[in-house]
Amino acid sequence: MSIPATEVDAARGVRGDGRRVHRRGAVVAAARDVFVVGGYHGARMDEISARAGVSKPVLYDHFSNKLDLYLAVLQQYLDRMVDGIRAAVGADAPPETKVKRAVSAYFDFVDEDRGGHVLVFESPVPSEPSVEWRVRSALRTCADLLAAELEAGGVAAPAAAMYGWSLVGASHLAARQWLDAGRPIPKPDAVEITLNLCWSGLSGFNRERCD
């Protein structure tokens, strides 16, 4: 019995879509490596296409230009960062534990993939509006997630928003410094120090000195 032409066309379409998704993934993976090593301005589209194993016309069929491709790579890292914070505050745990997990998520982000840290926090094209907007939006989402948890715990909304941004800023800057300094102390200790500052403030440091 012959297969109806419509079913054959549908099967071909599914296979074609699968190949397209696979090629796009290969291009993004190759671009990630090239952008991390050479930066945005040093990356060349022909090098990316060669690494991905596709022709330049195929590459440009997926991404119209280098900035479009860079944004796709950047968004992967931003999504990973946001997902880490969302998972940290989404678990059933006391507020302090959630904050500690959120701080730890930033340290994991910069520690486990140096390339992501560089592209997100040290972008070679930070003044590009589309890059700036994506990074700012991701950081705002992280701050909003933390603020929502604090507000649910009784903190007034304006203060919760400020605390959320403060936690995000302190966490990612501390994590970057820890990494750039060559991991001078174990990561759990660095997380604990950052948490103590965020949770107790400098008054907690003063109390420790007096004990």
N, C-alpha and C positions, 0 to 999 in steps of 0.2 A: 504494500500500500504506500502510495506516495505521500510525502509530508506537504501540507498546504504551504503555498509560497509565503503567506503571511507569517507562519510559524518559523520558516527558514529565515526570513528577513528579521524577525524579532530576535532569533538566536544570534544572528550576525551582529545585530545592534548591541546586544549584551556583551558579546566578545569584544566588539570595537570599543565600547565604553570602558571595559576592563583594561584593555591595552592603553587607552588614553590616560586613565587614572594612574596606571603603572608608569608610563612615560613621564607624566607630570611629577610623580613622586621621585623618580630618578633624577629629574632636572633639579628639583628643590634640594635634594640631598647633595648633589654635586655642587650646587651654588652655595650651600651652607659651608662646605669645606673651603671653597675658593674665597668667599667673603671673609671668613675667619682668618685665613692666612694673609690674604692680600689687601683686605679692606675693600670698601665700596669702590674707591677710585682705581685701585690696582686690579680689580677683577675684570676679566675679559670674557665676553660672551662666547667666543670660539673655544676658550679653555673650558668653560662650563659645559658646552655642548659635547666636547670631546670626552670629558669625564663622565657625562651622563650616557654616552653612547648613542646620541641622537644627532641628526644634522641640524645646522643652524635654522633652516626653514621650519623644522619641527619644533625647535625651541621657541621660535618667535610665534608659532601657532598657539603655544600655551601662554606665553608672556610677551606683551607687546614691546617691552624695553627692559633695560637693566634695573631701573627703579621698581618696576612692577614685580620683577623677580625678587629683588631685595626685600620688598614689603611682604611677599609671601613667606620668605625665610624668617624675617623678623616676627611675623605674626605667630608662627609656630612656637617661638621661644616665649613670646608674651602670653600665649594661651597656656603654656606649661607653667609659667610663673603664677598666673591667676588660679589655675587649677590646684596648685600646691596650697595656696592660701585658702581656697574654698574648701578643700579637704580638711585643712587644719581646723577651721572654725565649724565645719559641718558635723564633726564627731560629737557624740554625747559625752561631755566632759565638763569639769568646772571651768569658769572663765580664765583663771590663771593658766590652766593646762592648755586651753585653746590658744592663748596668746603665745605661750612657749612653743607650741607646735607651729604657729605662724612665723615666729622668729626663726625657728629651725628650718622652715621651708625656704627662707631666703638664703640661709647658709648652704643648704643642699643645692639650691639652684646655681649659685656661683661656684660651688665646689665640684659638682658632678659634670658640668659641661662648661668649660672655660669659654667656648665660643659663644654660647648664649649670653653669658655675662657681658662679654665685650660688645656684642651687637646691640644689646638692650641698653646698657648703661654708658657705653662709650662709642656710640654710633658715629661713624665718620661723616654722616650727613644729618646732624641733629637739627640744623636750621631748615631742613626740608619739611614743609608743613605736614605732609602726609606721614612722615616718620614721627615728627613731634606729636602729632595728634594721637597716633596709635600708642606710643609709649605713655603719654599722659593719660589716655583713657584706661590703659591697663593698670597703671598705678592708682588711678581713681577708683577702679573697681576693687582693688585690694584694700584700699582705705575704707571704702564703703562697707565691705564685708566685715572688717574689724569694728567699724563704728556701729554697725547693726547689732553686733554681739554686745558691745558695751551699753548701747541704748537699751537693749533687752534686759540688761542687768541693773538698770535704774539710772544710768548716766543721762543727763539732759542732752537732747539732740545736738545743739551747737557744740557743746563740749566733747561729745562723742565723736563728732566729725573731726575736730582738732586732734583728739587723741589718736584717731585712726590714721590720719596723715603723719602724725609724729611717730607712731609705731612703724609705719612703712618706711619713712625716711631713716630712722635710726637703724632699723634692721638691715636695709640694703647697703647703707654706708658702712656699717660695722662689718658686714659680711665681706664686702669688697676689700676693706682694709685688712681684714684677717687673711684673705687670700693673697693680696698683693705683698703682704709682709712675710709670706712663705709659711703660713699656718703655724705661727709661733707657739700656739697652745692647742691642745686637743679641741676638736670642733664642739663637743658637748660643753666644755668649759667656756668657750667663746659664746655659745648660745646662752648659757646660764648668766654670764656677765651682762650681756645685752638685755636679757629678760629682767635682771635685777634693776637695771637702770630704767627700763620702760615701766616696770610694775611698781617699784618702790621709790624711784627717783634718787637723787643724790642724798636725800635724808637717810635712805637705807645704807648708803656707803658710810655716812658719818656715824651711824649707829654701830656699824661693824668696827670702825676704828676705835670706838669708845669701849667696846666689850673686852 
